[in-house]
Amino acid sequence: MRSFLFRLSFACIALGLPFLSAQAQGLSDVMLYSRMDPLGSARSMGLGGAMTALGADLGSVSSNPAGLGMYRSSDIGISIGVGAGGGNMRYGEEQNVTAAPHVMVGQVGAALTLPMNHPQFRRGTFAFSYAPLKNFHQRVEWAGDQNGESLTQQLALQADGTSFDSLWYAQPFDADLAWYTYLIDTVGGSVNQYDPAFGPSDDVRQSLRRDRSGRMGETTFAFGTTYADALHIGMAIGLSSVEMQRTDVYSEEKTSGPSSLDRFTFNDQLEVSGSGGYWSFGLILQPKSSPIRLGWSYRSGTVYTLDDFYQVDATSDFQDGNGYEWNSPNSYVQYQVRTPRQHRLGLSWTMGKRALLSLDYGYRDYRQATFESNDFLDSDVQSIQNGIDDQFAAAIQYNGGLEFRVQDTWRIRMGGGRKSPAAKPQQVSMGSTIDGTIIPESGETIHWALGGEFRDETWYAGATYRHTSTPDVRRLYASSPDLAWGRMGLGMLMFTIGARY
């Protein structure tokens, strides 16, 4: 437990308050695994995710299982995406645009429609689907010049009061590494007071590069049917999984000043894996002879049990040609995150055989999330939970999409949506001061999509491009006078092919 708390301390240097780092990192973890951005078929993505009142598509398994009741035949399909996740970031006077290309599975699924021996329930559809809930692939970089400011000063303050021969125990993931790589050194005549290698007379170039990969995915089994050809009913149960690898490389390089230190680097590596389960239920009302459909779906929260592995190494290079490196111990901790439940309402309007309009409204209160761990002190768990209650917020999501039919077999789609912030907005004053904790990935999210598809009675193939972006603000370390600003983004081209029989 102690090692994890100090891992949190270094990981949250960017959050500004080291003594609140355990809470801050815990809030970041809860937000990361609670804020979903699901992919799916080319159709569901092309309609902006507004599928709550639509059906007869494998994308219904995730959005509203009641849509399976609209199937009149069986279906099998696969979607593959080619994308790039990155950011457009500004730190000081410098701007960096980065991205990491990758390939991933968008959705694999099958639906088997069978007759039912009942006058009101004529058909039933069993479905299986795997689909990503969130794509972690990302490369982001922040870089800029600082005058008289350095992370080594932060590390010296952190080590003050702890004897140099106890840093390995008290602060093995940050100050201890700085001690063995000579980024900090004891003041003459003292064993527990420290000077930083870069002082107020040194100008440095600071940079932070983040490479992240992995995904949150869900494997779902669902059933849908229709009552009296008017009310579609569906339910689903699923297993969710998390796989994430993240490497953060923070470095400083002297541009001018008297220090004998030229450059240092902290390289920290995080691996997270885990699993959980959820269930969902939905309804779609389709009055006879009406072009309007109304949909509702409920999704329970997911209880993730997560395994967290962490390790840091540091290196330094000096003017005299000497270089030093030191590694932290490996850290392992397990914790549970319960994500908030979600309600969705949907409306679709079929305009003859030529066009379709679909609209969705979603509600999720992130204050319903919980954090638990036997590897934490009870006071730390309570502190994280208090942070969830105080700083998280209810978020509203709007999605919409249009589909046009061309010559009966071709479809053109466009859509988009907006998610409101999932945490209380931070108060900004004096240009670069933020009051409160910065919670990554909690800001407003906007997405748009454009696609097309060929579909006849036996097979279909299509493609959709979708782009998502959200604002990002952070400090590269606690005492940094400047904030890094920008937007995170993910562009994905999804290809779908399938057959009906």
RORO-721893 format. One record per residue (C-alpha): residue number from 1; residue in three letters; x, y, z. Coordinates in pm, 1 decimal. Example, Ala and Ser with C-alpha at 12.3 -4.5 7.8 and 13.67 -1.06 7.14 Angstrom:
2
1,Ala,1230.0,-450.0,780.0
2,Ser,1367.0,-106.0,714.0
***
This chain:
501
1,Met,0.0,0.0,0.0
2,Arg,274.4,249.6,91.6
3,Ser,452.8,204.9,-240.9
4,Phe,132.5,269.9,-431.5
5,Leu,63.3,591.0,-245.1
6,Phe,406.8,720.6,-337.2
7,Arg,351.8,604.7,-694.9
8,Leu,43.1,824.0,-679.3
9,Ser,253.7,1109.6,-547.9
10,Phe,480.9,1115.6,-854.2
11,Ala,204.5,1035.1,-1101.4
12,Cys,8.0,1334.4,-977.5
13,Ile,285.9,1593.9,-977.7
14,Ala,92.5,1752.6,-1264.1
15,Leu,-207.3,1797.8,-1034.3
16,Gly,-44.2,2063.5,-821.4
17,Leu,-87.9,1941.7,-462.9
18,Pro,136.6,1650.3,-363.3
19,Phe,-36.2,1591.1,-31.4
20,Leu,-364.7,1540.0,-216.6
21,Ser,-211.6,1313.7,-480.0
22,Ala,-368.5,987.1,-361.3
23,Gln,-713.5,1141.9,-390.0
24,Ala,-633.4,1308.8,-722.3
25,Gln,-502.3,992.8,-886.5
26,Gly,-795.5,793.5,-749.7
27,Leu,-1037.6,1044.0,-904.1
28,Ser,-851.6,1022.6,-1234.8
29,Asp,-877.1,642.3,-1232.1
30,Val,-1250.9,647.7,-1160.3
31,Met,-1311.2,902.8,-1436.3
32,Leu,-1093.7,716.7,-1687.2
33,Tyr,-1288.9,392.0,-1653.2
34,Ser,-1633.0,550.0,-1610.3
35,Arg,-1635.6,782.8,-1913.5
36,Met,-1715.2,559.9,-2209.1
37,Asp,-1675.9,637.9,-2578.9
38,Pro,-1817.3,325.6,-2748.2
39,Leu,-1742.2,224.2,-3103.4
40,Gly,-1960.3,-12.4,-3302.7
41,Ser,-2078.6,-83.6,-3653.8
42,Ala,-2039.9,162.0,-3942.0
43,Arg,-2412.3,232.7,-3916.6
44,Ser,-2424.0,305.9,-3542.4
45,Met,-2113.4,525.5,-3566.0
46,Gly,-2241.0,701.5,-3880.3
47,Leu,-2563.1,795.0,-3701.4
48,Gly,-2366.1,957.9,-3421.5
49,Gly,-2444.6,675.5,-3178.4
50,Ala,-2814.8,770.2,-3177.9
51,Met,-2943.1,411.9,-3181.0
52,Thr,-3176.5,400.0,-2878.7
53,Ala,-3491.8,407.0,-3094.6
54,Leu,-3346.2,207.6,-3385.3
55,Gly,-3279.0,-159.4,-3437.5
56,Ala,-3211.0,-450.8,-3671.3
57,Asp,-2839.4,-372.4,-3635.9
58,Leu,-2561.5,-531.9,-3432.2
59,Gly,-2493.6,-188.9,-3281.6
60,Ser,-2821.2,-231.5,-3092.0
61,Val,-2657.3,-482.4,-2858.9
62,Ser,-2470.7,-201.1,-2682.8
63,Ser,-2710.2,90.8,-2726.3
64,Asn,-3049.7,-70.2,-2666.5
65,Pro,-3102.5,-449.9,-2682.8
66,Ala,-3469.4,-390.1,-2763.4
67,Gly,-3355.4,-310.7,-3117.8
68,Leu,-3287.1,-682.9,-3164.7
69,Gly,-3662.0,-735.4,-3168.1
70,Met,-3677.4,-561.2,-3507.9
71,Tyr,-3475.9,-832.5,-3680.6
72,Arg,-3664.2,-1046.2,-3934.7
73,Ser,-3357.3,-1246.8,-4036.4
74,Ser,-3024.8,-1349.5,-3888.3
75,Asp,-2712.2,-1135.3,-3914.5
76,Ile,-2336.2,-1170.0,-3882.5
77,Gly,-2086.4,-886.5,-3916.4
78,Ile,-1743.1,-752.9,-3833.9
79,Ser,-1605.3,-399.3,-3814.2
80,Ile,-1237.2,-302.8,-3830.6
81,Gly,-1111.0,46.2,-3755.4
82,Val,-800.5,237.2,-3859.7
83,Gly,-738.5,541.1,-3643.8
84,Ala,-502.9,784.3,-3476.3
85,Gly,-523.5,921.2,-3123.4
86,Gly,-331.1,1230.3,-3024.7
87,Gly,-349.9,1593.3,-2927.1
88,Asn,-288.3,1954.8,-3015.3
89,Met,-113.3,2096.1,-2709.4
90,Arg,37.3,2430.3,-2611.1
91,Tyr,284.5,2480.1,-2325.6
92,Gly,440.8,2821.0,-2284.5
93,Glu,509.0,2952.6,-2633.2
94,Glu,535.1,2611.8,-2801.0
95,Gln,267.2,2405.3,-2971.4
96,Asn,288.7,2030.5,-3040.6
97,Val,60.1,1823.2,-3262.2
98,Thr,103.0,1446.6,-3224.3
99,Ala,-85.2,1125.7,-3306.6
100,Ala,-38.7,748.1,-3284.4
101,Pro,-185.0,538.8,-3571.2
102,His,-330.3,198.7,-3488.0
103,Val,-573.3,-71.2,-3602.1
104,Met,-843.4,-219.5,-3382.6
105,Val,-1162.0,-426.0,-3393.6
106,Gly,-1472.6,-207.7,-3389.3
107,Gln,-1729.9,-481.8,-3341.2
108,Val,-1769.5,-853.5,-3399.0
109,Gly,-2116.6,-994.7,-3362.1
110,Ala,-2390.3,-1229.3,-3472.2
111,Ala,-2767.9,-1233.0,-3431.8
112,Leu,-2979.4,-1548.5,-3470.6
113,Thr,-3349.5,-1486.8,-3531.9
114,Leu,-3590.0,-1772.4,-3462.9
115,Pro,-3970.9,-1808.3,-3482.6
116,Met,-4161.9,-1826.5,-3154.2
117,Asn,-4477.5,-2030.3,-3105.0
118,His,-4688.2,-1745.4,-2967.7
119,Pro,-4955.2,-1531.0,-3138.6
120,Gln,-4815.5,-1203.4,-2998.5
121,Phe,-4443.2,-1286.5,-2978.1
122,Arg,-4371.0,-1408.7,-3331.5
123,Arg,-3988.6,-1388.0,-3337.8
124,Gly,-3699.1,-1378.8,-3097.6
125,Thr,-3337.4,-1285.1,-3163.3
126,Phe,-3036.7,-1405.8,-2967.8
127,Ala,-2720.7,-1199.9,-3019.7
128,Phe,-2354.7,-1208.8,-2931.2
129,Ser,-2124.3,-908.5,-2967.0
130,Tyr,-1780.5,-782.5,-2879.6
131,Ala,-1727.3,-405.8,-2904.0
132,Pro,-1482.8,-151.4,-2756.7
133,Leu,-1619.1,84.7,-2492.7
134,Lys,-1313.5,308.6,-2504.4
135,Asn,-1002.5,332.4,-2719.0
136,Phe,-691.3,417.1,-2514.2
137,His,-446.5,451.8,-2806.4
138,Gln,-285.5,793.5,-2783.3
139,Arg,37.4,985.0,-2826.8
140,Val,58.8,1332.4,-2675.6
141,Glu,350.7,1565.9,-2611.7
142,Trp,392.6,1887.9,-2417.5
143,Ala,716.8,2088.5,-2443.1
144,Gly,833.2,2441.1,-2364.4
145,Asp,1096.7,2658.2,-2198.6
146,Gln,1098.0,2763.2,-1834.3
147,Asn,1310.4,3028.4,-1662.7
148,Gly,1434.2,2931.7,-1315.1
149,Glu,1171.7,2661.7,-1263.0
150,Ser,1239.8,2287.8,-1241.4
151,Leu,1095.6,1959.6,-1122.7
152,Thr,1418.0,1912.1,-922.0
153,Gln,1301.8,2196.0,-696.9
154,Gln,975.9,2009.7,-637.7
155,Leu,1166.2,1690.5,-555.3
156,Ala,1395.7,1871.4,-310.1
157,Leu,1093.1,2012.2,-126.9
158,Gln,936.5,1666.9,-121.6
159,Ala,1251.0,1510.9,30.8
160,Asp,1304.5,1783.0,294.8
161,Gly,1270.2,1640.0,642.7
162,Thr,1351.7,1281.1,539.3
163,Ser,1700.7,1145.9,596.1
164,Phe,1878.0,1047.7,273.8
165,Asp,1913.0,687.1,391.1
166,Ser,1534.4,663.7,440.0
167,Leu,1425.2,797.3,99.6
168,Trp,1425.1,443.0,-42.4
169,Tyr,1145.5,358.2,202.0
170,Ala,954.4,683.6,222.3
171,Gln,962.9,799.5,-142.5
172,Pro,1092.7,518.3,-367.3
173,Phe,922.0,639.3,-684.8
174,Asp,1038.4,1000.0,-693.9
175,Ala,1273.1,1162.1,-437.2
176,Asp,1475.8,842.8,-388.5
177,Leu,1536.3,823.6,-763.9
178,Ala,1637.2,1191.2,-763.1
179,Trp,1885.7,1125.1,-479.4
180,Tyr,2063.3,837.3,-654.3
181,Thr,2084.0,1027.0,-985.8
182,Tyr,2213.4,1346.8,-814.4
183,Leu,1909.5,1555.9,-908.9
184,Ile,1898.9,1653.6,-541.8
185,Asp,2180.3,1659.3,-285.0
186,Thr,2198.1,1729.7,85.0
187,Val,2273.7,2079.1,208.9
188,Gly,2621.4,2093.6,367.2
189,Gly,2607.7,1971.7,728.2
190,Ser,2254.2,1827.8,694.9
191,Val,2124.0,1477.3,633.5
192,Asn,1759.9,1570.4,566.0
193,Gln,1759.8,1907.1,386.2
194,Tyr,1818.2,1919.6,11.1
195,Asp,1921.0,2145.0,-277.1
196,Pro,1798.1,2089.1,-633.8
197,Ala,2035.1,2036.2,-926.7
198,Phe,1857.9,2308.4,-1129.0
199,Gly,1822.2,2635.0,-940.2
200,Pro,1658.8,2975.0,-1001.2
201,Ser,1949.0,3079.3,-1228.7
202,Asp,1903.2,2787.3,-1467.2
203,Asp,1681.1,2795.7,-1773.2
204,Val,1551.4,2458.0,-1890.4
205,Arg,1344.8,2302.8,-2163.5
206,Gln,1075.3,2077.7,-2017.7
207,Ser,889.4,1806.8,-2204.9
208,Leu,642.1,1532.4,-2126.9
209,Arg,554.9,1261.6,-2379.9
210,Arg,274.5,1014.3,-2319.9
211,Asp,231.4,693.8,-2520.9
212,Arg,-76.5,493.3,-2435.5
213,Ser,-237.1,183.2,-2584.6
214,Gly,-514.0,-61.9,-2504.1
215,Arg,-889.2,-58.0,-2478.2
216,Met,-1195.3,-112.4,-2264.4
217,Gly,-1415.6,-373.0,-2428.6
218,Glu,-1732.4,-564.6,-2359.8
219,Thr,-1856.0,-908.7,-2459.7
220,Thr,-2234.8,-912.8,-2453.1
221,Phe,-2507.3,-1174.3,-2479.9
222,Ala,-2851.9,-1032.0,-2555.4
223,Phe,-3207.0,-1127.7,-2643.8
224,Gly,-3479.0,-921.5,-2808.5
225,Thr,-3835.4,-982.8,-2915.2
226,Thr,-4147.4,-794.2,-3022.1
227,Tyr,-4495.1,-792.2,-2870.0
228,Ala,-4788.0,-743.5,-3107.7
229,Asp,-4558.2,-592.7,-3371.3
230,Ala,-4555.0,-270.0,-3167.3
231,Leu,-4343.7,-303.8,-2854.6
232,His,-3984.9,-425.0,-2883.0
233,Ile,-3827.2,-562.3,-2565.3
234,Gly,-3464.8,-653.8,-2502.9
235,Met,-3220.3,-743.8,-2228.8
236,Ala,-2847.7,-809.7,-2215.5
237,Ile,-2573.4,-919.6,-1981.8
238,Gly,-2207.5,-860.0,-2046.9
239,Leu,-1851.4,-897.1,-1933.6
240,Ser,-1628.3,-590.2,-1956.2
241,Ser,-1250.3,-590.8,-1971.3
242,Val,-970.9,-335.4,-1938.7
243,Glu,-622.2,-356.5,-2088.5
244,Met,-405.1,-44.1,-2081.5
245,Gln,-34.0,26.6,-2112.0
246,Arg,98.4,377.0,-2057.1
247,Thr,449.5,520.4,-2071.0
248,Asp,518.2,877.5,-1955.1
249,Val,860.0,1027.0,-2024.1
250,Tyr,930.5,1355.7,-1845.6
251,Ser,1260.9,1530.5,-1917.6
252,Glu,1440.7,1858.7,-1855.7
253,Glu,1739.7,1986.9,-2052.1
254,Lys,1941.3,2290.3,-1952.2
255,Thr,1944.5,2572.9,-2206.6
256,Ser,2151.2,2814.9,-1994.1
257,Gly,2274.6,2854.0,-1636.7
258,Pro,2550.7,2753.4,-1394.3
259,Ser,2428.9,2402.1,-1305.6
260,Ser,2659.7,2111.9,-1391.7
261,Leu,2353.3,1902.1,-1479.5
262,Asp,2276.6,1887.6,-1852.3
263,Arg,1967.9,1669.1,-1869.0
264,Phe,1752.6,1424.2,-1673.1
265,Thr,1462.0,1194.3,-1751.1
266,Phe,1192.0,1016.6,-1552.3
267,Asn,1043.0,721.3,-1737.3
268,Asp,737.9,571.0,-1569.1
269,Gln,545.7,270.5,-1695.8
270,Leu,195.0,170.1,-1594.8
271,Glu,2.0,-144.5,-1684.9
272,Val,-361.4,-192.0,-1584.8
273,Ser,-579.2,-495.8,-1646.8
274,Gly,-913.6,-596.2,-1508.1
275,Ser,-1266.9,-713.3,-1569.5
276,Gly,-1623.6,-656.2,-1458.1
277,Gly,-1987.0,-722.0,-1543.5
278,Tyr,-2305.9,-530.8,-1623.0
279,Trp,-2662.9,-577.6,-1744.2
280,Ser,-2900.1,-368.1,-1953.6
281,Phe,-3267.6,-354.1,-2046.2
282,Gly,-3458.0,-159.9,-2308.5
283,Leu,-3789.4,-86.6,-2477.6
284,Ile,-3885.3,56.6,-2816.8
285,Leu,-4245.0,159.8,-2888.0
286,Gln,-4344.5,157.8,-3253.4
287,Pro,-4715.3,243.1,-3294.9
288,Lys,-4867.8,81.2,-3599.4
289,Ser,-4873.0,295.4,-3914.5
290,Ser,-4664.3,562.3,-3739.5
291,Pro,-4325.5,682.3,-3868.6
292,Ile,-4221.4,764.1,-3509.9
293,Arg,-4044.6,527.9,-3273.1
294,Leu,-3970.1,597.3,-2907.7
295,Gly,-3693.6,416.3,-2721.0
296,Trp,-3562.4,385.6,-2365.4
297,Ser,-3271.1,187.1,-2228.3
298,Tyr,-3109.6,136.7,-1890.4
299,Arg,-2753.0,21.3,-1833.5
300,Ser,-2630.7,-75.9,-1489.7
301,Gly,-2296.5,34.2,-1358.7
302,Thr,-1998.4,-193.9,-1412.2
303,Val,-1793.1,-314.9,-1117.0
304,Tyr,-1431.8,-337.2,-1237.0
305,Thr,-1168.0,-523.2,-1039.5
306,Leu,-839.0,-372.9,-1157.0
307,Asp,-476.6,-480.7,-1118.7
308,Asp,-225.9,-195.3,-1130.4
309,Phe,145.8,-250.4,-1201.8
310,Tyr,387.7,43.5,-1190.7
311,Gln,762.8,108.6,-1222.3
312,Val,983.5,417.6,-1266.6
313,Asp,1342.3,468.2,-1375.5
314,Ala,1544.2,789.6,-1377.3
315,Thr,1860.1,892.4,-1563.4
316,Ser,2082.3,1201.7,-1548.6
317,Asp,2373.9,1336.9,-1756.3
318,Phe,2629.3,1589.8,-1631.5
319,Gln,2878.2,1821.8,-1801.3
320,Asp,3176.3,1619.1,-1681.1
321,Gly,3054.9,1319.6,-1880.1
322,Asn,2919.3,1125.7,-1584.1
323,Gly,2575.3,973.4,-1604.6
324,Tyr,2359.0,804.6,-1343.3
325,Glu,2049.6,589.4,-1343.1
326,Trp,1829.3,429.1,-1080.9
327,Asn,1518.0,212.4,-1086.6
328,Ser,1227.4,204.8,-847.0
329,Pro,1084.4,-119.5,-711.2
330,Asn,784.6,-270.4,-889.0
331,Ser,449.5,-172.0,-744.8
332,Tyr,130.9,-378.2,-749.6
333,Val,-208.9,-281.3,-613.3
334,Gln,-565.9,-397.6,-669.0
335,Tyr,-877.7,-184.8,-643.5
336,Gln,-1242.2,-176.2,-752.0
337,Val,-1423.7,95.1,-945.2
338,Arg,-1801.6,93.4,-980.7
339,Thr,-1909.7,308.8,-1274.7
340,Pro,-2240.2,502.5,-1271.3
341,Arg,-2555.3,367.1,-1432.7
342,Gln,-2697.3,524.6,-1747.8
343,His,-3043.1,609.9,-1884.3
344,Arg,-3104.2,683.6,-2252.0
345,Leu,-3409.9,812.6,-2437.3
346,Gly,-3441.4,801.3,-2813.1
347,Leu,-3669.4,915.3,-3094.3
348,Ser,-3654.7,817.2,-3459.4
349,Trp,-3859.8,939.4,-3754.1
350,Thr,-3873.9,742.3,-4076.8
351,Met,-3943.3,976.9,-4368.6
352,Gly,-4085.9,731.5,-4616.1
353,Lys,-3820.7,511.5,-4777.2
354,Arg,-3576.3,792.1,-4842.0
355,Ala,-3456.5,928.0,-4509.0
356,Leu,-3431.3,858.6,-4139.4
357,Leu,-3373.6,1094.7,-3844.8
358,Ser,-3262.1,964.5,-3505.0
359,Leu,-3210.6,1159.4,-3179.6
360,Asp,-3081.2,1044.1,-2840.9
361,Tyr,-3064.4,1188.1,-2490.8
362,Gly,-2846.5,1024.2,-2224.9
363,Tyr,-2801.6,1090.7,-1853.4
364,Arg,-2526.8,963.6,-1623.8
365,Asp,-2451.7,1094.0,-1275.7
366,Tyr,-2081.0,1035.7,-1209.5
367,Arg,-2131.8,1099.7,-838.3
368,Gln,-2279.2,747.2,-826.6
369,Ala,-1931.7,602.6,-892.3
370,Thr,-1748.6,431.9,-605.8
371,Phe,-1386.5,340.7,-528.5
372,Glu,-1280.1,54.3,-299.3
373,Ser,-949.5,-112.9,-217.4
374,Asn,-808.7,-328.6,58.8
375,Asp,-461.3,-203.3,-39.0
376,Phe,-541.5,151.4,75.9
377,Leu,-584.9,295.1,420.1
378,Asp,-951.1,347.2,502.5
379,Ser,-885.2,720.9,526.6
380,Asp,-749.0,727.9,169.9
381,Val,-1048.1,536.4,32.2
382,Gln,-1280.8,776.0,211.2
383,Ser,-1085.8,1074.1,77.0
384,Ile,-1126.4,948.5,-280.8
385,Gln,-1496.8,884.1,-228.5
386,Asn,-1541.4,1232.6,-83.1
387,Gly,-1369.3,1371.3,-391.7
388,Ile,-1614.4,1182.7,-614.8
389,Asp,-1907.5,1326.3,-420.7
390,Asp,-1769.8,1681.3,-419.9
391,Gln,-1608.6,1717.6,-762.6
392,Phe,-1791.9,1484.1,-999.9
393,Ala,-2115.5,1592.3,-1168.3
394,Ala,-2410.1,1463.0,-1368.4
395,Ala,-2338.3,1461.5,-1742.1
396,Ile,-2588.0,1488.2,-2026.3
397,Gln,-2527.4,1344.2,-2369.8
398,Tyr,-2698.9,1443.9,-2695.9
399,Asn,-2657.6,1237.4,-3012.4
400,Gly,-2819.4,1273.6,-3350.5
401,Gly,-2795.2,1125.7,-3696.5
402,Leu,-2942.8,1137.8,-4047.2
403,Glu,-2955.7,856.0,-4300.5
404,Phe,-3044.0,901.9,-4669.1
405,Arg,-3124.5,617.3,-4905.3
406,Val,-3002.9,634.3,-5263.6
407,Gln,-3141.8,389.2,-5521.0
408,Asp,-3266.1,155.2,-5244.0
409,Thr,-2925.5,-11.9,-5188.2
410,Trp,-2701.7,282.7,-5093.8
411,Arg,-2713.0,478.7,-4770.6
412,Ile,-2536.8,798.4,-4673.7
413,Arg,-2512.6,888.7,-4304.7
414,Met,-2402.4,1180.8,-4095.2
415,Gly,-2420.4,1235.6,-3723.5
416,Gly,-2263.0,1374.5,-3412.0
417,Gly,-2306.6,1451.1,-3048.8
418,Arg,-2196.4,1627.4,-2734.3
419,Lys,-2128.3,1511.9,-2378.6
420,Ser,-2130.1,1774.0,-2106.3
421,Pro,-1844.3,1786.5,-1851.3
422,Ala,-1847.0,1500.9,-1598.0
423,Ala,-1680.9,1706.5,-1322.9
424,Lys,-1739.3,2052.1,-1185.2
425,Pro,-1566.2,2316.8,-1396.4
426,Gln,-1239.6,2445.5,-1252.8
427,Gln,-1210.9,2810.8,-1157.3
428,Val,-940.4,2992.1,-1352.7
429,Ser,-792.7,3317.7,-1226.5
430,Met,-490.1,3538.2,-1297.2
431,Gly,-438.2,3379.4,-1637.2
432,Ser,-287.6,3047.4,-1532.3
433,Thr,-400.5,2956.1,-1181.3
434,Ile,-655.7,2678.0,-1138.6
435,Asp,-837.8,2634.2,-810.2
436,Gly,-927.5,2271.9,-749.2
437,Thr,-810.7,1938.2,-883.2
438,Ile,-764.3,1887.2,-1254.7
439,Ile,-939.1,1562.6,-1352.8
440,Pro,-821.7,1439.9,-1694.4
441,Glu,-1079.4,1337.3,-1956.2
442,Ser,-1368.9,1489.3,-1763.1
443,Gly,-1431.0,1782.0,-1997.7
444,Glu,-1690.6,1841.8,-2265.5
445,Thr,-1662.8,1589.3,-2549.6
446,Ile,-1773.8,1655.6,-2906.7
447,His,-1788.6,1406.4,-3191.7
448,Trp,-1903.4,1399.8,-3552.1
449,Ala,-1924.6,1127.4,-3816.8
450,Leu,-1981.2,1079.6,-4190.9
451,Gly,-2023.2,751.8,-4374.5
452,Gly,-2185.8,541.6,-4642.9
453,Glu,-2297.2,184.0,-4692.6
454,Phe,-2415.8,-60.1,-4958.7
455,Arg,-2692.5,-288.8,-4833.0
456,Asp,-2913.6,-540.4,-5011.1
457,Glu,-3115.3,-837.1,-4888.3
458,Thr,-2818.9,-1070.3,-4832.5
459,Trp,-2508.1,-865.7,-4751.5
460,Tyr,-2381.8,-519.1,-4664.3
461,Ala,-2055.3,-325.9,-4656.6
462,Gly,-1984.4,27.0,-4543.5
463,Ala,-1740.0,273.9,-4396.4
464,Thr,-1766.4,563.6,-4150.2
465,Tyr,-1518.5,825.3,-4036.7
466,Arg,-1565.8,953.0,-3681.2
467,His,-1374.6,1220.9,-3493.1
468,Thr,-1388.3,1287.4,-3117.6
469,Ser,-1220.4,1567.9,-2923.6
470,Thr,-1212.1,1693.5,-2564.8
471,Pro,-1026.3,1982.2,-2395.6
472,Asp,-723.4,1912.5,-2177.2
473,Val,-549.4,2127.6,-1915.7
474,Arg,-269.0,2027.3,-1679.6
475,Arg,52.0,2125.6,-1506.3
476,Leu,363.0,1932.2,-1602.0
477,Tyr,458.8,1942.2,-1233.3
478,Ala,325.2,2102.6,-918.3
479,Ser,518.9,2428.7,-894.1
480,Ser,515.4,2502.5,-1268.0
481,Pro,398.6,2861.1,-1321.6
482,Asp,240.2,2774.8,-1658.4
483,Leu,-47.8,2551.9,-1754.3
484,Ala,-47.1,2327.8,-2059.9
485,Trp,-361.1,2370.6,-2269.7
486,Gly,-502.5,2191.0,-2571.4
487,Arg,-738.1,1925.8,-2701.8
488,Met,-716.3,1548.9,-2711.5
489,Gly,-855.6,1386.2,-3025.3
490,Leu,-930.0,1047.6,-3181.9
491,Gly,-1000.7,998.8,-3551.0
492,Met,-1127.7,656.2,-3661.2
493,Leu,-1220.6,515.4,-4003.3
494,Met,-1441.9,213.4,-3945.0
495,Phe,-1509.4,-53.4,-4210.2
496,Thr,-1800.9,-295.6,-4170.9
497,Ile,-1895.1,-603.6,-4370.4
498,Gly,-2170.9,-849.6,-4294.3
499,Ala,-2429.8,-1091.8,-4423.8
500,Arg,-2795.4,-1165.7,-4353.5
501,Tyr,-2957.9,-1500.4,-4400.1
***
